[in-house]
Amino acid sequence: MDLQSGKLYWPTTVSNPPEYPPLTESIQCDVLVIGGGISGSLCAYHLAERGLKVVVVDKRKIGEGSTSANTAVIQLAGEKSFVTLANHFGEEIISRHMKLCWQAINEFEDICKKLPIDAHFVRRDSLYYSSYEADIPSLKKEYNLLNKLGFQVELWSKNQIEAVYPFRKQAALYYYNEAELNPLKFVYGLLEKVRTLGGQIYGETQIKGRKVDKDTAVFLTAAPDRHQIKAKHVIIAAGNENHDFISEKNADIISSYAVITKPVSDLSSWYKRSLIWETARPYVYMRTTPDDRVIIGGMDKDTTIAEARDSKILRSRDKLMEAFHKLFPDVTAEPEYFLGGFLSVTHDGLPMIGRYHHYPHCHIVMAYGDNAIVYNGVLSRILADVITEGASPDLAMYLSTRPLFHN
């Protein structure tokens, strides 16, 4: 799959990336993880931490998939409001989902402190502003639910927003202690940690076949070598390319866009360099980087053809810059990197774990949506419990067999 196109920023932040050679022999392991991006690296990390022999393979060089296009905004909320999700799944389930997402954010901070590569995890507050006056009642309902469940969020008025930001909005939710990071360094750090725990990482190793028996799965690499990887458990964590393994009725692919500016000399008008996003759909979001760039993303489109996606990159770049300058008219910022990429989403708004009878001994991680990094944190922890302890009390609400709600 042609995952993304454009000029990528994150690879420029890594001067000496780790090297992961192709697999050159048949091997055995406790867990085979197919996919060396954020999904696969988090799963491998949790399992290696628990003492399992883990093998990770990726058909590309590690880090050259969707990880290099991820804008790495680490937030509690996603595109579908928690009120909407609670109306469909029930408040008890969504309350638990919200708490698991928050736990994942906190765990990322702890994990990053242990990694041999600095992933630049930084806590950031976030401002979720009302794009239109008609959105304010829904914003208030969202605040009431968040406040009821004990999350650290405030409902800001027009005056509160204007007091600290250089733009005017009628209302906003202000979340405390969310985060940002460098997704490529995060993946490299996780996989280097896995290696120190005895794991094996192979890039440019494509899976092209499988055999199963009662107790194990055997996956085969591409011709001409056709090496065998025999595993007790297999986690398919191929991100957008999970669609190559399974067709899932609750999943779809859209296109999303981002622009990264040249370093900005003065960001003092950006209150706490908070994450910023909005209630409009599709929405625009913004963050900063350690070297004082601005990342602006969004402009999602229902485009599933790479050529059509790529034809909109330059126009999306310009519109994203326009959106930034509407909020920060006095900040001089010029685009340097820009891209368009595929983004997998679920129709009902929750991520999924797939278990299918024709893939015995396998779990498929589908941490789809705009909040994919956080969802990967949740699902990887659940799968670690399932594989090492035999069960997780949180598995059922993420299984792909749950009733499907279309919003």
DRENDO-1510 file (C-alpha; in Angstrom, 1 decimal, always signed):
<recs>
REC; n; res; u; v; w
REC; 1; MET; +0.0; +0.0; +0.0 .
REC; 2; ASP; +1.2; +3.5; -0.8 .
REC; 3; LEU; +0.8; +4.8; +2.8 .
REC; 4; GLN; +1.8; +8.4; +2.4 .
REC; 5; SER; +3.5; +10.9; +0.1 .
REC; 6; GLY; +5.2; +14.2; +0.5 .
REC; 7; LYS; +8.1; +15.6; +2.4 .
REC; 8; LEU; +8.5; +14.0; +5.8 .
REC; 9; TYR; +9.8; +15.7; +8.9 .
REC; 10; TRP; +10.4; +13.0; +11.5 .
REC; 11; PRO; +13.1; +11.2; +9.7 .
REC; 12; THR; +15.2; +14.4; +9.7 .
REC; 13; THR; +15.2; +14.3; +13.5 .
REC; 14; VAL; +17.1; +11.0; +13.7 .
REC; 15; SER; +20.7; +11.2; +12.7 .
REC; 16; ASN; +21.7; +7.6; +13.2 .
REC; 17; PRO; +18.7; +5.3; +13.1 .
REC; 18; PRO; +19.1; +1.8; +14.4 .
REC; 19; GLU; +19.6; -0.9; +11.8 .
REC; 20; TYR; +17.4; -3.9; +11.6 .
REC; 21; PRO; +18.5; -6.5; +9.0 .
REC; 22; PRO; +16.2; -8.9; +7.0 .
REC; 23; LEU; +15.5; -12.3; +8.4 .
REC; 24; THR; +17.9; -14.9; +6.9 .
REC; 25; GLU; +16.9; -18.1; +8.6 .
REC; 26; SER; +13.9; -20.0; +10.0 .
REC; 27; ILE; +13.3; -19.3; +13.7 .
REC; 28; GLN; +10.9; -20.0; +16.6 .
REC; 29; CYS; +9.5; -17.6; +19.3 .
REC; 30; ASP; +6.8; -17.1; +21.8 .
REC; 31; VAL; +5.2; -14.2; +20.0 .
REC; 32; LEU; +5.6; -13.0; +16.4 .
REC; 33; VAL; +4.6; -9.4; +15.9 .
REC; 34; ILE; +3.9; -8.5; +12.2 .
REC; 35; GLY; +4.5; -4.7; +11.9 .
REC; 36; GLY; +7.3; -2.6; +13.3 .
REC; 37; GLY; +5.4; +0.7; +13.7 .
REC; 38; ILE; +3.8; +2.1; +16.9 .
REC; 39; SER; +1.3; -0.8; +17.2 .
REC; 40; GLY; +3.8; -3.5; +16.8 .
REC; 41; SER; +6.6; -1.9; +18.9 .
REC; 42; LEU; +4.2; -1.3; +21.9 .
REC; 43; CYS; +3.0; -4.9; +21.8 .
REC; 44; ALA; +6.5; -6.2; +21.5 .
REC; 45; TYR; +7.7; -3.9; +24.4 .
REC; 46; HIS; +5.0; -5.1; +26.8 .
REC; 47; LEU; +5.5; -8.8; +26.0 .
REC; 48; ALA; +9.3; -8.6; +26.2 .
REC; 49; GLU; +9.0; -6.8; +29.5 .
REC; 50; ARG; +7.1; -9.9; +30.8 .
REC; 51; GLY; +9.9; -12.2; +29.7 .
REC; 52; LEU; +8.5; -13.6; +26.4 .
REC; 53; LYS; +10.7; -14.3; +23.4 .
REC; 54; VAL; +9.4; -11.8; +20.8 .
REC; 55; VAL; +10.2; -11.5; +17.1 .
REC; 56; VAL; +9.1; -8.3; +15.2 .
REC; 57; VAL; +9.1; -8.2; +11.4 .
REC; 58; ASP; +8.2; -5.4; +9.0 .
REC; 59; LYS; +8.2; -5.5; +5.2 .
REC; 60; ARG; +9.8; -2.1; +5.0 .
REC; 61; LYS; +12.8; -0.7; +6.8 .
REC; 62; ILE; +11.6; +0.0; +10.4 .
REC; 63; GLY; +10.1; +3.4; +10.7 .
REC; 64; GLU; +9.3; +3.9; +7.0 .
REC; 65; GLY; +5.6; +3.1; +7.3 .
REC; 66; SER; +2.9; +5.4; +8.8 .
REC; 67; THR; +5.0; +6.1; +11.9 .
REC; 68; SER; +7.0; +8.7; +9.9 .
REC; 69; ALA; +3.8; +10.5; +9.0 .
REC; 70; ASN; +2.2; +10.5; +12.4 .
REC; 71; THR; +1.8; +13.9; +14.0 .
REC; 72; ALA; +1.9; +12.4; +17.5 .
REC; 73; VAL; -0.7; +14.4; +19.3 .
REC; 74; ILE; -1.4; +12.5; +22.6 .
REC; 75; GLN; -4.9; +13.3; +23.8 .
REC; 76; LEU; -7.7; +11.8; +25.8 .
REC; 77; ALA; -10.5; +12.6; +23.3 .
REC; 78; GLY; -10.9; +11.7; +19.7 .
REC; 79; GLU; -13.1; +12.8; +16.8 .
REC; 80; LYS; -16.3; +11.2; +18.2 .
REC; 81; SER; -17.4; +12.9; +21.5 .
REC; 82; PHE; -17.5; +10.8; +24.6 .
REC; 83; VAL; -21.2; +11.8; +24.9 .
REC; 84; THR; -21.9; +10.3; +21.5 .
REC; 85; LEU; -20.0; +7.1; +22.4 .
REC; 86; ALA; -21.8; +6.8; +25.7 .
REC; 87; ASN; -25.1; +7.1; +24.0 .
REC; 88; HIS; -24.2; +4.1; +21.8 .
REC; 89; PHE; -22.2; +1.9; +24.1 .
REC; 90; GLY; -23.4; +3.0; +27.5 .
REC; 91; GLU; -21.7; +5.3; +30.1 .
REC; 92; GLU; -20.2; +2.4; +32.0 .
REC; 93; ILE; -18.3; +1.1; +29.0 .
REC; 94; ILE; -17.2; +4.5; +27.8 .
REC; 95; SER; -16.2; +5.5; +31.3 .
REC; 96; ARG; -13.8; +2.6; +31.4 .
REC; 97; HIS; -12.6; +3.3; +27.9 .
REC; 98; MET; -11.8; +6.9; +28.9 .
REC; 99; LYS; -9.9; +5.7; +32.0 .
REC; 100; LEU; -7.9; +3.3; +30.0 .
REC; 101; CYS; -6.9; +6.0; +27.5 .
REC; 102; TRP; -5.8; +8.3; +30.3 .
REC; 103; GLN; -3.8; +5.4; +31.9 .
REC; 104; ALA; -2.1; +4.9; +28.5 .
REC; 105; ILE; -1.0; +8.5; +28.3 .
REC; 106; ASN; +0.4; +8.3; +31.8 .
REC; 107; GLU; +2.1; +5.0; +31.0 .
REC; 108; PHE; +3.8; +6.5; +27.9 .
REC; 109; GLU; +5.5; +9.0; +30.2 .
REC; 110; ASP; +6.8; +6.2; +32.4 .
REC; 111; ILE; +7.9; +4.1; +29.4 .
REC; 112; CYS; +9.7; +7.0; +27.7 .
REC; 113; LYS; +11.9; +7.4; +30.8 .
REC; 114; LYS; +13.1; +3.8; +30.4 .
REC; 115; LEU; +14.0; +3.9; +26.7 .
REC; 116; PRO; +17.5; +4.2; +25.4 .
REC; 117; ILE; +16.4; +6.8; +22.8 .
REC; 118; ASP; +14.8; +10.0; +23.9 .
REC; 119; ALA; +11.3; +10.2; +22.4 .
REC; 120; HIS; +10.8; +13.8; +23.5 .
REC; 121; PHE; +7.6; +13.1; +25.5 .
REC; 122; VAL; +6.3; +16.4; +26.8 .
REC; 123; ARG; +3.2; +17.1; +28.8 .
REC; 124; ARG; +0.9; +19.7; +27.1 .
REC; 125; ASP; -2.4; +21.1; +28.0 .
REC; 126; SER; -4.9; +21.2; +25.1 .
REC; 127; LEU; -7.6; +23.7; +23.9 .
REC; 128; TYR; -10.6; +22.2; +22.2 .
REC; 129; TYR; -12.5; +25.3; +21.0 .
REC; 130; SER; -16.0; +25.7; +19.6 .
REC; 131; SER; -15.8; +26.4; +15.9 .
REC; 132; TYR; -19.4; +27.5; +15.7 .
REC; 133; GLU; -21.9; +28.9; +18.3 .
REC; 134; ALA; -24.2; +25.9; +17.5 .
REC; 135; ASP; -21.5; +23.6; +18.9 .
REC; 136; ILE; -21.5; +25.1; +22.4 .
REC; 137; PRO; -24.4; +23.0; +23.8 .
REC; 138; SER; -22.6; +19.8; +22.8 .
REC; 139; LEU; -19.3; +21.1; +24.2 .
REC; 140; LYS; -21.1; +21.8; +27.6 .
REC; 141; LYS; -22.5; +18.2; +27.6 .
REC; 142; GLU; -19.0; +16.8; +27.0 .
REC; 143; TYR; -17.7; +18.9; +29.8 .
REC; 144; ASN; -20.4; +17.7; +32.2 .
REC; 145; LEU; -19.5; +14.0; +31.4 .
REC; 146; LEU; -15.8; +14.6; +31.8 .
REC; 147; ASN; -16.3; +16.5; +35.0 .
REC; 148; LYS; -18.6; +13.8; +36.4 .
REC; 149; LEU; -16.0; +11.2; +35.8 .
REC; 150; GLY; -13.2; +13.2; +37.4 .
REC; 151; PHE; -11.1; +14.2; +34.5 .
REC; 152; GLN; -9.0; +17.3; +34.7 .
REC; 153; VAL; -10.8; +19.6; +32.3 .
REC; 154; GLU; -12.4; +23.1; +32.4 .
REC; 155; LEU; -15.1; +24.8; +30.4 .
REC; 156; TRP; -13.6; +28.1; +29.3 .
REC; 157; SER; -15.6; +31.2; +28.4 .
REC; 158; LYS; -14.9; +33.6; +25.6 .
REC; 159; ASN; -13.2; +36.0; +28.1 .
REC; 160; GLN; -10.9; +33.2; +29.4 .
REC; 161; ILE; -9.8; +32.3; +25.9 .
REC; 162; GLU; -9.1; +35.8; +24.9 .
REC; 163; ALA; -7.1; +36.5; +28.0 .
REC; 164; VAL; -4.4; +34.1; +27.0 .
REC; 165; TYR; -4.7; +33.4; +23.3 .
REC; 166; PRO; -4.5; +35.9; +20.4 .
REC; 167; PHE; -7.8; +34.7; +18.9 .
REC; 168; ARG; -11.5; +34.9; +19.8 .
REC; 169; LYS; -13.7; +31.8; +20.3 .
REC; 170; GLN; -17.0; +31.6; +22.1 .
REC; 171; ALA; -16.2; +28.6; +24.3 .
REC; 172; ALA; -13.7; +25.8; +24.7 .
REC; 173; LEU; -12.7; +22.7; +26.8 .
REC; 174; TYR; -9.3; +23.1; +28.3 .
REC; 175; TYR; -7.7; +19.8; +29.1 .
REC; 176; TYR; -4.7; +19.5; +31.4 .
REC; 177; ASN; -1.6; +17.3; +31.1 .
REC; 178; GLU; -2.0; +15.7; +27.7 .
REC; 179; ALA; +1.1; +15.2; +25.7 .
REC; 180; GLU; +3.2; +15.2; +22.5 .
REC; 181; LEU; +6.2; +13.1; +21.4 .
REC; 182; ASN; +8.4; +12.2; +18.5 .
REC; 183; PRO; +6.7; +9.0; +17.1 .
REC; 184; LEU; +9.8; +7.8; +15.1 .
REC; 185; LYS; +12.1; +8.1; +18.1 .
REC; 186; PHE; +9.4; +6.4; +20.2 .
REC; 187; VAL; +9.4; +3.4; +17.9 .
REC; 188; TYR; +13.1; +3.2; +17.7 .
REC; 189; GLY; +13.4; +3.5; +21.5 .
REC; 190; LEU; +10.8; +0.8; +22.1 .
REC; 191; LEU; +12.4; -1.7; +19.7 .
REC; 192; GLU; +15.9; -1.0; +21.0 .
REC; 193; LYS; +14.5; -1.8; +24.5 .
REC; 194; VAL; +13.0; -5.0; +23.1 .
REC; 195; ARG; +16.4; -6.0; +21.7 .
REC; 196; THR; +18.0; -5.5; +25.1 .
REC; 197; LEU; +15.4; -7.8; +26.5 .
REC; 198; GLY; +16.2; -10.6; +24.0 .
REC; 199; GLY; +13.8; -9.7; +21.3 .
REC; 200; GLN; +14.7; -10.0; +17.6 .
REC; 201; ILE; +13.8; -7.2; +15.1 .
REC; 202; TYR; +13.9; -7.7; +11.3 .
REC; 203; GLY; +13.2; -5.1; +8.7 .
REC; 204; GLU; +12.6; -5.7; +5.0 .
REC; 205; THR; +11.0; -9.0; +5.9 .
REC; 206; GLN; +7.7; -9.5; +4.2 .
REC; 207; ILE; +5.2; -12.1; +5.3 .
REC; 208; LYS; +3.7; -14.0; +2.4 .
REC; 209; GLY; +2.1; -17.1; +3.7 .
REC; 210; ARG; +1.1; -19.1; +6.8 .
REC; 211; LYS; +0.4; -22.6; +8.1 .
REC; 212; VAL; -1.4; -23.4; +11.3 .
REC; 213; ASP; -1.7; -26.4; +13.6 .
REC; 214; LYS; -3.3; -27.1; +16.9 .
REC; 215; ASP; -0.8; -25.3; +19.1 .
REC; 216; THR; +1.2; -22.9; +16.9 .
REC; 217; ALA; +1.2; -20.8; +13.8 .
REC; 218; VAL; +3.9; -20.7; +11.2 .
REC; 219; PHE; +4.3; -17.7; +9.0 .
REC; 220; LEU; +6.4; -17.7; +5.9 .
REC; 221; THR; +8.5; -14.9; +4.5 .
REC; 222; ALA; +8.3; -13.9; +0.8 .
REC; 223; ALA; +10.0; -15.9; -2.0 .
REC; 224; PRO; +12.6; -16.9; -2.8 .
REC; 225; ASP; +13.8; -17.5; +0.8 .
REC; 226; ARG; +10.4; -18.6; +2.4 .
REC; 227; HIS; +11.9; -18.7; +5.9 .
REC; 228; GLN; +9.5; -20.0; +8.6 .
REC; 229; ILE; +8.7; -18.2; +11.8 .
REC; 230; LYS; +7.0; -20.6; +14.2 .
REC; 231; ALA; +5.2; -18.9; +17.1 .
REC; 232; LYS; +2.8; -19.8; +19.9 .
REC; 233; HIS; +1.0; -16.4; +19.4 .
REC; 234; VAL; +0.9; -13.9; +16.5 .
REC; 235; ILE; +0.0; -10.3; +16.7 .
REC; 236; ILE; -0.8; -8.6; +13.4 .
REC; 237; ALA; +0.0; -5.0; +14.0 .
REC; 238; ALA; +0.4; -3.7; +10.4 .
REC; 239; GLY; -1.6; -0.5; +10.9 .
REC; 240; ASN; -3.3; +0.7; +7.7 .
REC; 241; GLU; -2.0; -2.5; +6.0 .
REC; 242; ASN; -4.0; -4.7; +8.3 .
REC; 243; HIS; -6.5; -4.5; +5.4 .
REC; 244; ASP; -4.2; -6.8; +3.5 .
REC; 245; PHE; -4.8; -9.5; +6.0 .
REC; 246; ILE; -8.5; -9.1; +6.8 .
REC; 247; SER; -11.6; -7.2; +5.6 .
REC; 248; GLU; -13.3; -5.6; +8.6 .
REC; 249; LYS; -16.8; -4.2; +8.2 .
REC; 250; ASN; -16.3; -1.7; +11.0 .
REC; 251; ALA; -13.2; -0.2; +9.4 .
REC; 252; ASP; -12.5; +2.2; +6.6 .
REC; 253; ILE; -9.7; +4.3; +5.2 .
REC; 254; ILE; -9.6; +8.0; +4.7 .
REC; 255; SER; -6.9; +10.5; +3.8 .
REC; 256; SER; -5.4; +13.1; +6.1 .
REC; 257; TYR; -2.9; +15.9; +5.6 .
REC; 258; ALA; -0.3; +17.8; +7.6 .
REC; 259; VAL; +2.2; +20.6; +7.2 .
REC; 260; ILE; +5.3; +21.2; +9.3 .
REC; 261; THR; +6.7; +24.8; +9.3 .
REC; 262; LYS; +10.3; +26.0; +9.4 .
REC; 263; PRO; +11.4; +26.9; +12.9 .
REC; 264; VAL; +9.5; +29.8; +14.2 .
REC; 265; SER; +11.4; +32.6; +16.0 .
REC; 266; ASP; +8.7; +33.7; +18.4 .
REC; 267; LEU; +6.0; +31.5; +19.8 .
REC; 268; SER; +5.4; +33.6; +22.9 .
REC; 269; SER; +1.7; +34.3; +21.9 .
REC; 270; TRP; +0.9; +30.5; +22.0 .
REC; 271; TYR; -0.3; +29.9; +25.5 .
REC; 272; LYS; +1.8; +27.1; +27.1 .
REC; 273; ARG; +2.4; +25.8; +23.5 .
REC; 274; SER; -0.8; +23.8; +24.2 .
REC; 275; LEU; -2.3; +21.4; +21.7 .
REC; 276; ILE; -5.1; +23.1; +19.8 .
REC; 277; TRP; -8.1; +21.6; +17.9 .
REC; 278; GLU; -11.7; +22.4; +17.2 .
REC; 279; THR; -15.3; +21.1; +17.0 .
REC; 280; ALA; -15.6; +21.5; +13.2 .
REC; 281; ARG; -15.6; +18.3; +11.2 .
REC; 282; PRO; -13.3; +17.7; +9.5 .
REC; 283; TYR; -11.2; +19.6; +12.1 .
REC; 284; VAL; -7.8; +21.2; +12.1 .
REC; 285; TYR; -5.3; +20.6; +14.9 .
REC; 286; MET; -1.9; +22.1; +15.9 .
REC; 287; ARG; +1.1; +21.4; +18.1 .
REC; 288; THR; +4.7; +22.5; +18.3 .
REC; 289; THR; +8.0; +20.6; +18.2 .
REC; 290; PRO; +11.2; +20.8; +20.3 .
REC; 291; ASP; +12.9; +22.8; +17.5 .
REC; 292; ASP; +10.1; +25.4; +17.5 .
REC; 293; ARG; +8.3; +24.3; +14.4 .
REC; 294; VAL; +4.5; +24.1; +14.2 .
REC; 295; ILE; +2.7; +21.0; +13.0 .
REC; 296; ILE; -0.8; +21.7; +11.5 .
REC; 297; GLY; -2.9; +18.7; +10.5 .
REC; 298; GLY; -6.4; +17.7; +9.4 .
REC; 299; MET; -8.4; +18.4; +6.3 .
REC; 300; ASP; -9.5; +14.8; +6.3 .
REC; 301; LYS; -11.1; +13.6; +3.1 .
REC; 302; ASP; -12.9; +10.4; +2.1 .
REC; 303; THR; -10.2; +9.6; -0.4 .
REC; 304; THR; -9.0; +6.0; -0.7 .
REC; 305; ILE; -7.0; +6.2; -3.9 .
REC; 306; ALA; -3.3; +7.3; -3.4 .
REC; 307; GLU; -3.2; +9.4; -6.6 .
REC; 308; ALA; -6.3; +11.3; -5.7 .
REC; 309; ARG; -5.0; +11.8; -2.1 .
REC; 310; ASP; -1.7; +13.1; -3.4 .
REC; 311; SER; -3.3; +15.5; -5.9 .
REC; 312; LYS; -4.7; +17.4; -2.9 .
REC; 313; ILE; -1.4; +17.7; -0.9 .
REC; 314; LEU; -0.4; +21.2; -2.0 .
REC; 315; ARG; -3.9; +22.6; -1.7 .
REC; 316; SER; -4.3; +21.1; +1.7 .
REC; 317; ARG; -0.9; +22.5; +2.8 .
REC; 318; ASP; -2.1; +26.0; +1.8 .
REC; 319; LYS; -5.4; +25.6; +3.6 .
REC; 320; LEU; -3.8; +24.3; +6.7 .
REC; 321; MET; -1.4; +27.3; +6.8 .
REC; 322; GLU; -4.4; +29.6; +6.3 .
REC; 323; ALA; -6.1; +28.0; +9.3 .
REC; 324; PHE; -3.0; +28.6; +11.4 .
REC; 325; HIS; -2.6; +32.2; +10.4 .
REC; 326; LYS; -6.3; +32.8; +11.3 .
REC; 327; LEU; -5.5; +31.9; +14.8 .
REC; 328; PHE; -2.0; +33.4; +15.0 .
REC; 329; PRO; -2.0; +36.3; +12.5 .
REC; 330; ASP; +1.2; +37.9; +14.0 .
REC; 331; VAL; +3.3; +34.7; +13.9 .
REC; 332; THR; +5.6; +34.4; +10.9 .
REC; 333; ALA; +5.5; +30.8; +9.8 .
REC; 334; GLU; +6.4; +29.2; +6.5 .
REC; 335; PRO; +5.8; +25.6; +5.4 .
REC; 336; GLU; +8.8; +23.3; +5.0 .
REC; 337; TYR; +7.4; +19.8; +5.2 .
REC; 338; PHE; +4.0; +18.6; +4.0 .
REC; 339; LEU; +2.3; +15.3; +3.3 .
REC; 340; GLY; -0.8; +13.3; +2.7 .
REC; 341; GLY; -1.4; +9.9; +4.2 .
REC; 342; PHE; -4.0; +7.2; +4.7 .
REC; 343; LEU; -5.7; +7.0; +8.1 .
REC; 344; SER; -7.8; +4.0; +9.1 .
REC; 345; VAL; -10.9; +4.7; +11.2 .
REC; 346; THR; -13.8; +2.7; +12.7 .
REC; 347; HIS; -17.4; +3.5; +12.0 .
REC; 348; ASP; -18.4; +3.3; +15.7 .
REC; 349; GLY; -15.5; +5.3; +17.1 .
REC; 350; LEU; -13.7; +2.7; +19.2 .
REC; 351; PRO; -10.5; +0.8; +18.3 .
REC; 352; MET; -10.7; -3.0; +17.9 .
REC; 353; ILE; -8.9; -6.3; +18.5 .
REC; 354; GLY; -9.7; -8.9; +15.9 .
REC; 355; ARG; -9.8; -12.6; +16.5 .
REC; 356; TYR; -10.9; -14.7; +13.5 .
REC; 357; HIS; -11.4; -18.5; +13.2 .
REC; 358; HIS; -9.4; -18.5; +9.9 .
REC; 359; TYR; -6.5; -16.9; +11.8 .
REC; 360; PRO; -6.0; -19.2; +14.8 .
REC; 361; HIS; -3.4; -18.2; +17.4 .
REC; 362; CYS; -3.6; -14.6; +16.0 .
REC; 363; HIS; -4.8; -11.2; +17.3 .
REC; 364; ILE; -5.1; -8.2; +14.9 .
REC; 365; VAL; -4.5; -4.8; +16.5 .
REC; 366; MET; -6.8; -2.2; +14.9 .
REC; 367; ALA; -6.1; +1.0; +16.9 .
REC; 368; TYR; -7.8; +3.0; +14.2 .
REC; 369; GLY; -8.8; +6.6; +14.4 .
REC; 370; ASP; -7.3; +10.1; +15.0 .
REC; 371; ASN; -6.2; +9.0; +18.5 .
REC; 372; ALA; -4.3; +5.9; +17.3 .
REC; 373; ILE; -1.2; +6.2; +19.5 .
REC; 374; VAL; -3.3; +6.3; +22.7 .
REC; 375; TYR; -5.5; +3.5; +21.4 .
REC; 376; ASN; -2.3; +1.4; +20.7 .
REC; 377; GLY; -1.3; +2.0; +24.3 .
REC; 378; VAL; -4.7; +0.6; +25.5 .
REC; 379; LEU; -4.8; -2.4; +23.1 .
REC; 380; SER; -1.2; -3.4; +23.6 .
REC; 381; ARG; -1.6; -3.6; +27.3 .
REC; 382; ILE; -4.8; -5.7; +27.0 .
REC; 383; LEU; -3.1; -8.1; +24.6 .
REC; 384; ALA; -0.1; -8.5; +26.9 .
REC; 385; ASP; -2.6; -9.6; +29.6 .
REC; 386; VAL; -4.4; -12.0; +27.3 .
REC; 387; ILE; -1.2; -13.6; +26.1 .
REC; 388; THR; +0.6; -13.9; +29.5 .
REC; 389; GLU; -2.3; -14.3; +31.9 .
REC; 390; GLY; -5.0; -15.8; +29.6 .
REC; 391; ALA; -7.5; -13.1; +29.9 .
REC; 392; SER; -8.2; -9.4; +30.3 .
REC; 393; PRO; -11.4; -7.9; +31.8 .
REC; 394; ASP; -11.3; -5.1; +29.2 .
REC; 395; LEU; -11.0; -7.3; +26.1 .
REC; 396; ALA; -14.7; -7.7; +25.4 .
REC; 397; MET; -15.4; -4.0; +24.7 .
REC; 398; TYR; -12.7; -3.9; +22.0 .
REC; 399; LEU; -13.4; -7.1; +20.2 .
REC; 400; SER; -14.4; -6.7; +16.6 .
REC; 401; THR; -17.4; -8.9; +17.2 .
REC; 402; ARG; -19.2; -6.2; +19.3 .
REC; 403; PRO; -22.4; -4.8; +17.9 .
REC; 404; LEU; -21.8; -2.2; +15.2 .
REC; 405; PHE; -23.1; +1.3; +15.5 .
REC; 406; HIS; -22.9; +3.7; +12.6 .
REC; 407; ASN; -22.7; +7.4; +13.6 .
</recs>
